[in-house]
Amino acid sequence: MFNSNLPEPDLLKTVLEPLLDDFQYWFSRSRNLLESESLPFLTPEEHADLLDRVIQTQQEVSTVQTLLKITDGQAGVDTSVLVTWHHLVSECWQVSMKLRSYKSS
């Protein structure tokens, strides 16, 4: 578990940096899938919208990572933003699972 005696910047680095790395990983995988696969269960507009949201969110995550670095852990991100990013990751996972299911049938 996390040490509650850590100063706030150290706590941010301990928790936020790995979380941001995870977001980058999943958005990168999602972007690759959306750019390389045909998704017959999405309209072209839905496909383009999802890809646009993934690209925009990747840029947001990169910005937060940069701010965290240049402020030596003094910058953070609002929890509501993290929740929004998590929902997008979940949406991408669902698309990926649906694609696997579609391909296997």
Secondary structure as GFF3:
##gff-version 3
##sequence-region A 1 105
A	DSSP	alpha_helix	8	36	.	.	.	ID=ss1
A	DSSP	alpha_helix	44	70	.	.	.	ID=ss2
A	DSSP	alpha_helix	79	104	.	.	.	ID=ss3
###
